[in-house]
Each structure stands twice: as structure tokens, then as C-alpha cells.
Amino acid sequence: MEVDAAEILQVTSSSVLLIGDHNRTYTVKLACTEISPDLEEKSQKWLKKQLPRHTKVNLKPKGSVDGILVAKVIPFDSDIDINEKYINEGFATNKC
């Protein structure tokens, strides 16, 4: 059985992504990240560059908040999760 990978449909904010897998779409909040409000715009641009539309990703769920999946997001072509990269780039602080 072939499984379709989840892919990025939209970066909706500096910490929220719209992800789809051909059957449904999910709103996913990046786990462990807290973005400071003054970096919101810069962070969102960086995230869009890291995760352009149709980027295939793996999700590692960490829970949910208000019905939104909270997960680590790892692009297929990388073993570094975006959450860690985000924190290392100084756009977010680690909340885990």
C-alpha cells in the first residue's frame, strides 16, 4: 500500500502550518517554539523559505492544544527538525 506523505500547503504564521495528505488537511503548531512578537514577520518569512509549498514533511506529534496538532516538523530531505533549526537560528525560544 502506498502512503502519501504530508506536505506543506501554507505557512499561516510564524508557528502554524497548514499541512495536507491528499485526504485531509491539518493545522499544525510547531512544538517547543515560542516566537517573540517583534520577530513574527521575519520568522514567518524564514519559515516560508525553509518550508515552501508542497515540501514533503514528517510529523512527530507532541500533543494538541485547542484541537490543533502540536508537532515537530521534519522535511523529508533532512534529519533536522524545523523546530530545532528555528531555535538555533534565534527566531524562537525552546519551550520544552
C-alpha positions as CSV (number, residue, x, y, z in Angstrom):
1,M,0.0,0.0,0.0
2,E,1.4,3.4,-0.9
3,V,1.2,6.1,1.6
4,D,1.1,9.8,0.6
5,A,3.4,12.0,2.5
6,A,2.1,15.0,4.3
7,E,3.0,18.2,2.6
8,I,3.1,21.9,3.4
9,L,0.1,23.7,1.9
10,Q,0.6,27.1,3.7
11,V,2.7,28.8,6.4
12,T,-0.1,30.6,8.1
13,S,2.0,32.3,10.8
14,S,5.4,32.1,12.4
15,S,4.4,28.9,14.3
16,V,1.4,27.5,12.5
17,L,1.3,25.5,9.3
18,L,-1.4,24.1,7.1
19,I,-0.5,20.5,6.1
20,G,-2.3,18.1,3.8
21,D,-2.0,14.5,2.8
22,H,-4.5,14.2,-0.1
23,N,-7.3,13.0,2.2
24,R,-7.5,15.9,4.7
25,T,-5.7,19.0,5.9
26,Y,-4.4,19.7,9.3
27,T,-3.5,22.8,11.2
28,V,-0.1,22.1,12.9
29,K,1.5,24.2,15.5
30,L,5.3,23.9,15.8
31,A,6.1,22.1,19.1
32,C,8.6,23.6,21.6
33,T,8.8,27.0,20.0
34,E,7.9,30.4,21.3
35,I,8.4,33.3,18.9
36,S,8.8,36.8,20.2
37,P,6.2,39.1,18.8
38,D,8.8,41.5,17.3
39,L,10.2,38.7,15.2
40,E,6.8,37.5,13.9
41,E,7.2,38.8,10.4
42,K,10.9,37.9,10.0
43,S,10.2,34.5,11.4
44,Q,7.3,33.8,9.1
45,K,9.5,34.7,6.1
46,W,12.3,32.4,7.3
47,L,9.8,29.6,7.8
48,K,8.3,30.0,4.3
49,K,11.8,29.8,2.9
50,Q,12.5,26.6,4.8
51,L,9.2,25.0,4.0
52,P,8.0,26.1,0.6
53,R,4.5,25.0,-0.6
54,H,4.5,21.2,-1.4
55,T,7.5,20.4,0.8
56,K,7.0,16.8,2.0
57,V,7.4,16.5,5.8
58,N,7.3,14.0,8.6
59,L,5.3,15.0,11.7
60,K,6.2,13.9,15.2
61,P,3.1,14.7,17.2
62,K,3.7,16.0,20.7
63,G,0.0,16.6,21.7
64,S,-2.7,19.1,20.9
65,V,-3.9,22.4,22.1
66,D,-7.5,23.6,21.4
67,G,-7.9,20.9,18.8
68,I,-4.7,21.9,16.9
69,L,-2.0,19.3,16.5
70,V,1.3,20.2,18.1
71,A,4.2,18.5,16.4
72,K,7.8,18.6,15.4
73,V,8.1,19.0,11.6
74,I,11.0,17.3,9.7
75,P,11.4,17.9,6.0
76,F,11.9,14.6,4.1
77,D,15.3,15.7,2.7
78,S,16.7,16.4,6.2
79,D,17.0,14.8,9.6
80,I,17.0,18.2,11.4
81,D,13.6,19.2,12.6
82,I,12.5,22.7,11.7
83,N,11.7,23.4,15.4
84,E,15.4,22.9,16.4
85,K,16.6,24.9,13.4
86,Y,14.2,27.7,14.3
87,I,15.5,27.8,17.8
88,N,19.2,27.6,16.7
89,E,18.6,30.5,14.2
90,G,17.4,32.6,17.1
91,F,13.9,33.1,15.9
92,A,12.3,31.1,18.7
93,T,13.0,30.1,22.3
94,N,12.8,26.4,23.3
95,K,9.7,25.8,25.4
96,C,10.2,22.0,26.0
